[in-house]
Amino acid sequence: MSDGDGDLAARAHRARETILRIGATEHGTHVGGSLSVVDILTVLYARVLRVRPAEPHWPDRDRLVLSKGHASAALYAVLSQHGFFPPEECLSYGQSGGRLAGHPLARLPGVDFATGSLGHGLSLAAGVALGARRTGRPSRAFAVLGDGELQEGSNWEAVMSSPRFGLDNLIAVVDRNGWQISGRTEECVPLEPLAGRWRAFGWECAEVDGHDLPALCQVFASLPLAPDRPSVVIARTVKGRGVSFFEDRGKSHYVKLTPRLYERALASLRGGPGRAP
């Protein structure tokens, strides 16, 4: 990797450490889905999104809607790295009266929409993209979706309608880790051929390894994928990525890390002999 890619890897690693620290707080967190999406968010905020942390309501900013709002720990880790709020505030996750709820709230700098009720984020992003188009602003709208939430019908209303308006400033990113709370997605309501489904509705689609930082940079640098058409990036990821005993395991969906488990998870993340107790 180039020096720039090495910086991205370091950022992603620090964000994973923060996710584990959040998971070790009083309430725990959605560790598995946060670890799967964090490389995507790292690249978006470091290389792609036009935002100003010191001016979070800058009118011409790009908007990111974390539709899979249960992965808030990943978003908080990345936002704090970029100066939207102090990194130490991440440890206030879930505390009464705090700004870092289990699902993102719009009162937090860098968050435009409260999310977590699955299936609605793409519609919100489509509205933002359409509004920007009609007012002549250069803003783009990104919706980061979980694959399990694609079973929600409201997603497909947005998928169907967005090409009608030529929204090439709308980008959907699917965190395709293959899991939902009730099991593997393909054993619940099969999604494949997922890319073909998006293309059938008129979207331009790219598929990428969601943990390959240079590959993510390359695909996002090519946005829009086609003129006058919305883009979808299907990022193939691993639930629990970075902690060996959480990877591709349903049990990593929501975890409250005990001190012992936290140390083992951190050792695994850092390449040590971390194993499940």
C-alpha beads as a LAMMPS data file, in Angstrom:
LAMMPS data file: protein, C-alpha beads

277 atoms
276 bonds

1 atom types
1 bond types

-500.0 500.0 xlo xhi
-500.0 500.0 ylo yhi
-500.0 500.0 zlo zhi

Masses

1 110.0

Atoms # bond

1 1 1 0.000 0.000 0.000
2 1 1 1.032 3.579 -0.518
3 1 1 1.758 5.875 2.411
4 1 1 -1.740 7.267 2.100
5 1 1 -3.226 3.789 2.258
6 1 1 -1.100 3.059 5.307
7 1 1 -2.646 6.076 6.985
8 1 1 -6.095 4.717 6.144
9 1 1 -5.185 1.341 7.630
10 1 1 -4.000 3.032 10.815
11 1 1 -7.228 5.044 10.997
12 1 1 -9.347 1.933 10.523
13 1 1 -7.373 0.081 13.187
14 1 1 -7.816 2.906 15.693
15 1 1 -11.520 3.003 14.913
16 1 1 -11.778 -0.735 15.598
17 1 1 -10.072 -0.236 18.949
18 1 1 -12.615 2.469 19.751
19 1 1 -15.494 0.153 18.801
20 1 1 -14.168 -2.444 21.236
21 1 1 -13.859 0.203 23.956
22 1 1 -17.460 1.183 23.341
23 1 1 -18.408 -2.488 23.500
24 1 1 -16.780 -2.673 26.915
25 1 1 -18.916 0.157 28.322
26 1 1 -21.948 -0.423 30.508
27 1 1 -24.430 -1.191 27.747
28 1 1 -22.270 -2.945 25.142
29 1 1 -22.891 -2.310 21.454
30 1 1 -23.453 -3.872 18.035
31 1 1 -19.860 -4.987 17.665
32 1 1 -20.140 -7.281 14.635
33 1 1 -21.840 -4.864 12.242
34 1 1 -19.687 -1.967 13.408
35 1 1 -16.498 -3.897 12.701
36 1 1 -17.766 -4.889 9.252
37 1 1 -18.643 -1.350 8.134
38 1 1 -15.757 0.612 9.650
39 1 1 -13.402 0.355 6.662
40 1 1 -16.141 1.789 4.443
41 1 1 -16.738 4.709 6.785
42 1 1 -13.003 5.294 7.203
43 1 1 -12.494 5.692 3.456
44 1 1 -15.613 7.815 2.998
45 1 1 -14.660 10.354 5.651
46 1 1 -10.926 10.414 4.895
47 1 1 -11.065 10.480 1.085
48 1 1 -14.546 11.015 -0.293
49 1 1 -17.043 13.113 1.649
50 1 1 -16.966 16.890 1.297
51 1 1 -17.591 17.915 4.894
52 1 1 -16.246 20.497 7.333
53 1 1 -16.021 19.233 10.928
54 1 1 -15.631 22.790 12.215
55 1 1 -18.706 23.814 10.216
56 1 1 -20.979 20.747 10.426
57 1 1 -23.974 22.575 8.910
58 1 1 -22.096 23.913 5.883
59 1 1 -24.893 24.112 3.259
60 1 1 -22.920 22.529 0.414
61 1 1 -21.691 19.546 2.428
62 1 1 -22.203 15.956 1.373
63 1 1 -24.591 14.050 3.606
64 1 1 -24.081 10.535 4.910
65 1 1 -27.097 8.655 6.217
66 1 1 -26.114 5.633 8.316
67 1 1 -29.253 3.677 7.581
68 1 1 -27.901 0.720 9.553
69 1 1 -27.968 2.940 12.617
70 1 1 -27.221 0.084 15.002
71 1 1 -23.605 0.351 13.770
72 1 1 -23.374 3.733 15.468
73 1 1 -20.180 2.754 17.300
74 1 1 -18.334 2.696 13.976
75 1 1 -19.746 6.075 12.992
76 1 1 -18.824 7.614 16.348
77 1 1 -15.298 6.225 16.153
78 1 1 -14.760 7.725 12.699
79 1 1 -16.475 11.072 13.383
80 1 1 -14.373 11.578 16.502
81 1 1 -11.176 10.931 14.535
82 1 1 -12.134 13.712 12.152
83 1 1 -12.803 16.296 14.821
84 1 1 -16.594 16.385 14.931
85 1 1 -16.380 15.844 18.697
86 1 1 -13.633 14.813 21.143
87 1 1 -12.554 11.140 20.946
88 1 1 -12.954 10.719 24.700
89 1 1 -16.679 11.372 24.308
90 1 1 -16.983 7.933 22.712
91 1 1 -16.861 6.433 26.203
92 1 1 -20.097 8.261 27.066
93 1 1 -21.922 5.909 24.678
94 1 1 -25.408 5.076 25.902
95 1 1 -25.266 7.288 28.977
96 1 1 -28.409 9.130 29.995
97 1 1 -28.286 12.727 28.794
98 1 1 -25.326 12.071 26.508
99 1 1 -25.110 12.720 22.779
100 1 1 -23.999 9.226 21.758
101 1 1 -27.084 7.059 21.754
102 1 1 -27.331 3.460 20.631
103 1 1 -28.581 4.797 17.292
104 1 1 -27.301 8.139 15.923
105 1 1 -29.186 11.304 16.855
106 1 1 -29.204 14.477 14.787
107 1 1 -28.123 16.545 17.785
108 1 1 -24.605 15.149 17.335
109 1 1 -22.336 17.150 14.987
110 1 1 -21.866 15.235 11.751
111 1 1 -25.219 13.453 11.976
112 1 1 -27.984 14.848 9.770
113 1 1 -30.677 12.242 10.447
114 1 1 -31.597 10.073 13.397
115 1 1 -31.527 6.500 12.088
116 1 1 -31.878 2.967 13.271
117 1 1 -35.441 2.177 12.300
118 1 1 -34.241 0.044 9.435
119 1 1 -35.259 0.561 5.845
120 1 1 -35.693 4.325 5.738
121 1 1 -32.187 5.701 5.177
122 1 1 -32.149 5.347 1.408
123 1 1 -35.386 7.308 1.063
124 1 1 -33.933 10.081 3.233
125 1 1 -30.787 10.184 1.123
126 1 1 -32.812 10.219 -2.093
127 1 1 -34.764 13.221 -0.816
128 1 1 -31.523 15.035 0.032
129 1 1 -30.100 14.265 -3.406
130 1 1 -33.259 15.465 -5.141
131 1 1 -33.324 18.630 -3.035
132 1 1 -29.713 19.396 -3.899
133 1 1 -30.411 18.857 -7.579
134 1 1 -33.401 21.186 -7.573
135 1 1 -31.624 23.957 -5.639
136 1 1 -28.443 23.738 -7.693
137 1 1 -26.201 22.697 -4.805
138 1 1 -23.220 20.373 -5.418
139 1 1 -24.039 18.152 -2.439
140 1 1 -24.092 14.381 -2.733
141 1 1 -26.043 11.993 -0.524
142 1 1 -24.616 8.676 0.666
143 1 1 -26.755 5.998 2.311
144 1 1 -24.906 3.186 4.105
145 1 1 -27.222 0.196 4.282
146 1 1 -27.099 -3.157 6.002
147 1 1 -27.850 -6.143 3.815
148 1 1 -30.463 -7.544 6.190
149 1 1 -32.368 -4.274 6.117
150 1 1 -32.823 -4.634 2.364
151 1 1 -35.716 -6.920 3.249
152 1 1 -37.628 -3.751 4.187
153 1 1 -39.923 -2.791 1.329
154 1 1 -39.367 0.955 1.693
155 1 1 -35.829 0.473 0.412
156 1 1 -37.134 -0.807 -2.885
157 1 1 -39.520 2.110 -3.294
158 1 1 -36.455 4.377 -3.161
159 1 1 -34.493 2.046 -5.433
160 1 1 -37.320 2.102 -7.975
161 1 1 -37.968 5.850 -7.933
162 1 1 -34.449 7.329 -7.773
163 1 1 -33.425 6.576 -11.388
164 1 1 -36.568 8.372 -12.543
165 1 1 -35.016 11.644 -11.326
166 1 1 -31.523 10.998 -12.723
167 1 1 -29.954 11.250 -9.264
168 1 1 -26.301 10.648 -10.012
169 1 1 -25.549 12.522 -6.770
170 1 1 -27.105 9.618 -4.816
171 1 1 -24.855 6.779 -3.707
172 1 1 -25.975 3.687 -1.813
173 1 1 -23.343 1.553 -0.086
174 1 1 -24.397 -1.911 1.056
175 1 1 -22.450 -3.482 3.920
176 1 1 -22.845 -7.024 2.610
177 1 1 -21.657 -9.055 5.615
178 1 1 -24.231 -11.791 5.088
179 1 1 -25.847 -11.623 8.525
180 1 1 -28.878 -10.185 10.235
181 1 1 -30.067 -10.545 13.802
182 1 1 -32.004 -13.729 13.040
183 1 1 -29.274 -15.509 11.085
184 1 1 -27.618 -15.507 7.688
185 1 1 -29.433 -13.341 5.188
186 1 1 -29.569 -16.039 2.532
187 1 1 -31.255 -18.394 5.002
188 1 1 -33.848 -15.776 6.014
189 1 1 -34.916 -13.914 2.865
190 1 1 -32.375 -14.476 0.056
191 1 1 -31.008 -11.328 -1.566
192 1 1 -28.961 -12.729 -4.409
193 1 1 -28.434 -11.916 -7.189
194 1 1 -28.177 -8.610 -5.322
195 1 1 -26.242 -6.633 -7.946
196 1 1 -28.632 -7.787 -10.643
197 1 1 -31.613 -6.583 -8.664
198 1 1 -30.234 -3.050 -8.338
199 1 1 -29.279 -2.960 -12.008
200 1 1 -32.766 -4.093 -13.009
201 1 1 -34.149 -0.934 -11.383
202 1 1 -31.751 1.304 -13.321
203 1 1 -28.850 1.757 -10.888
204 1 1 -25.209 1.567 -11.875
205 1 1 -23.547 -1.023 -9.640
206 1 1 -20.014 -1.828 -8.515
207 1 1 -18.963 -4.699 -6.273
208 1 1 -15.877 -4.480 -4.089
209 1 1 -14.097 -6.109 -1.172
210 1 1 -15.293 -3.913 1.667
211 1 1 -12.057 -4.385 3.615
212 1 1 -9.696 -3.610 0.724
213 1 1 -8.916 0.042 1.394
214 1 1 -7.252 0.830 -1.972
215 1 1 -10.114 -0.883 -3.811
216 1 1 -12.662 1.142 -1.865
217 1 1 -10.767 4.335 -2.675
218 1 1 -10.732 3.416 -6.349
219 1 1 -14.443 2.706 -6.637
220 1 1 -15.452 5.824 -4.689
221 1 1 -13.090 7.955 -6.788
222 1 1 -15.054 6.905 -9.875
223 1 1 -18.384 8.291 -8.598
224 1 1 -20.806 8.732 -10.156
225 1 1 -20.497 5.315 -11.730
226 1 1 -22.611 6.530 -14.661
227 1 1 -24.031 9.941 -15.612
228 1 1 -27.658 10.606 -14.722
229 1 1 -28.009 7.375 -12.779
230 1 1 -27.719 6.650 -9.046
231 1 1 -24.813 4.479 -7.940
232 1 1 -24.730 1.500 -5.602
233 1 1 -21.544 -0.004 -4.196
234 1 1 -21.982 -3.513 -2.829
235 1 1 -19.146 -3.981 -0.357
236 1 1 -18.513 -7.609 0.547
237 1 1 -17.528 -7.605 4.201
238 1 1 -17.073 -9.924 7.191
239 1 1 -19.162 -9.475 10.301
240 1 1 -16.844 -8.896 13.261
241 1 1 -13.852 -8.202 11.012
242 1 1 -10.555 -7.925 12.890
243 1 1 -11.412 -10.034 15.936
244 1 1 -10.891 -13.671 14.999
245 1 1 -13.491 -15.190 17.308
246 1 1 -16.157 -12.689 16.218
247 1 1 -15.611 -12.989 12.477
248 1 1 -18.561 -14.355 10.515
249 1 1 -20.304 -15.270 13.743
250 1 1 -23.866 -14.425 14.626
251 1 1 -22.924 -14.091 18.290
252 1 1 -21.003 -10.904 17.503
253 1 1 -24.193 -9.045 16.564
254 1 1 -24.518 -7.364 19.970
255 1 1 -21.900 -7.830 22.652
256 1 1 -21.214 -6.418 26.080
257 1 1 -17.523 -7.064 26.499
258 1 1 -16.413 -8.108 29.958
259 1 1 -12.942 -6.863 30.958
260 1 1 -11.498 -10.292 30.170
261 1 1 -13.234 -10.549 26.802
262 1 1 -12.248 -6.997 25.934
263 1 1 -8.568 -7.793 26.515
264 1 1 -8.825 -10.941 24.417
265 1 1 -10.608 -9.074 21.615
266 1 1 -8.001 -6.316 21.680
267 1 1 -5.193 -8.897 21.560
268 1 1 -6.803 -10.559 18.555
269 1 1 -7.221 -7.200 16.810
270 1 1 -3.569 -6.419 17.408
271 1 1 -2.452 -9.775 16.036
272 1 1 -1.909 -11.504 19.350
273 1 1 -3.289 -14.793 20.679
274 1 1 -6.805 -13.507 21.299
275 1 1 -9.218 -16.409 21.615
276 1 1 -12.695 -16.702 22.934
277 1 1 -12.687 -17.767 26.598

Bonds

1 1 1 2
2 1 2 3
3 1 3 4
4 1 4 5
5 1 5 6
6 1 6 7
7 1 7 8
8 1 8 9
9 1 9 10
10 1 10 11
11 1 11 12
12 1 12 13
13 1 13 14
14 1 14 15
15 1 15 16
16 1 16 17
17 1 17 18
18 1 18 19
19 1 19 20
20 1 20 21
21 1 21 22
22 1 22 23
23 1 23 24
24 1 24 25
25 1 25 26
26 1 26 27
27 1 27 28
28 1 28 29
29 1 29 30
30 1 30 31
31 1 31 32
32 1 32 33
33 1 33 34
34 1 34 35
35 1 35 36
36 1 36 37
37 1 37 38
38 1 38 39
39 1 39 40
40 1 40 41
41 1 41 42
42 1 42 43
43 1 43 44
44 1 44 45
45 1 45 46
46 1 46 47
47 1 47 48
48 1 48 49
49 1 49 50
50 1 50 51
51 1 51 52
52 1 52 53
53 1 53 54
54 1 54 55
55 1 55 56
56 1 56 57
57 1 57 58
58 1 58 59
59 1 59 60
60 1 60 61
61 1 61 62
62 1 62 63
63 1 63 64
64 1 64 65
65 1 65 66
66 1 66 67
67 1 67 68
68 1 68 69
69 1 69 70
70 1 70 71
71 1 71 72
72 1 72 73
73 1 73 74
74 1 74 75
75 1 75 76
76 1 76 77
77 1 77 78
78 1 78 79
79 1 79 80
80 1 80 81
81 1 81 82
82 1 82 83
83 1 83 84
84 1 84 85
85 1 85 86
86 1 86 87
87 1 87 88
88 1 88 89
89 1 89 90
90 1 90 91
91 1 91 92
92 1 92 93
93 1 93 94
94 1 94 95
95 1 95 96
96 1 96 97
97 1 97 98
98 1 98 99
99 1 99 100
100 1 100 101
101 1 101 102
102 1 102 103
103 1 103 104
104 1 104 105
105 1 105 106
106 1 106 107
107 1 107 108
108 1 108 109
109 1 109 110
110 1 110 111
111 1 111 112
112 1 112 113
113 1 113 114
114 1 114 115
115 1 115 116
116 1 116 117
117 1 117 118
118 1 118 119
119 1 119 120
120 1 120 121
121 1 121 122
122 1 122 123
123 1 123 124
124 1 124 125
125 1 125 126
126 1 126 127
127 1 127 128
128 1 128 129
129 1 129 130
130 1 130 131
131 1 131 132
132 1 132 133
133 1 133 134
134 1 134 135
135 1 135 136
136 1 136 137
137 1 137 138
138 1 138 139
139 1 139 140
140 1 140 141
141 1 141 142
142 1 142 143
143 1 143 144
144 1 144 145
145 1 145 146
146 1 146 147
147 1 147 148
148 1 148 149
149 1 149 150
150 1 150 151
151 1 151 152
152 1 152 153
153 1 153 154
154 1 154 155
155 1 155 156
156 1 156 157
157 1 157 158
158 1 158 159
159 1 159 160
160 1 160 161
161 1 161 162
162 1 162 163
163 1 163 164
164 1 164 165
165 1 165 166
166 1 166 167
167 1 167 168
168 1 168 169
169 1 169 170
170 1 170 171
171 1 171 172
172 1 172 173
173 1 173 174
174 1 174 175
175 1 175 176
176 1 176 177
177 1 177 178
178 1 178 179
179 1 179 180
180 1 180 181
181 1 181 182
182 1 182 183
183 1 183 184
184 1 184 185
185 1 185 186
186 1 186 187
187 1 187 188
188 1 188 189
189 1 189 190
190 1 190 191
191 1 191 192
192 1 192 193
193 1 193 194
194 1 194 195
195 1 195 196
196 1 196 197
197 1 197 198
198 1 198 199
199 1 199 200
200 1 200 201
201 1 201 202
202 1 202 203
203 1 203 204
204 1 204 205
205 1 205 206
206 1 206 207
207 1 207 208
208 1 208 209
209 1 209 210
210 1 210 211
211 1 211 212
212 1 212 213
213 1 213 214
214 1 214 215
215 1 215 216
216 1 216 217
217 1 217 218
218 1 218 219
219 1 219 220
220 1 220 221
221 1 221 222
222 1 222 223
223 1 223 224
224 1 224 225
225 1 225 226
226 1 226 227
227 1 227 228
228 1 228 229
229 1 229 230
230 1 230 231
231 1 231 232
232 1 232 233
233 1 233 234
234 1 234 235
235 1 235 236
236 1 236 237
237 1 237 238
238 1 238 239
239 1 239 240
240 1 240 241
241 1 241 242
242 1 242 243
243 1 243 244
244 1 244 245
245 1 245 246
246 1 246 247
247 1 247 248
248 1 248 249
249 1 249 250
250 1 250 251
251 1 251 252
252 1 252 253
253 1 253 254
254 1 254 255
255 1 255 256
256 1 256 257
257 1 257 258
258 1 258 259
259 1 259 260
260 1 260 261
261 1 261 262
262 1 262 263
263 1 263 264
264 1 264 265
265 1 265 266
266 1 266 267
267 1 267 268
268 1 268 269
269 1 269 270
270 1 270 271
271 1 271 272
272 1 272 273
273 1 273 274
274 1 274 275
275 1 275 276
276 1 276 277
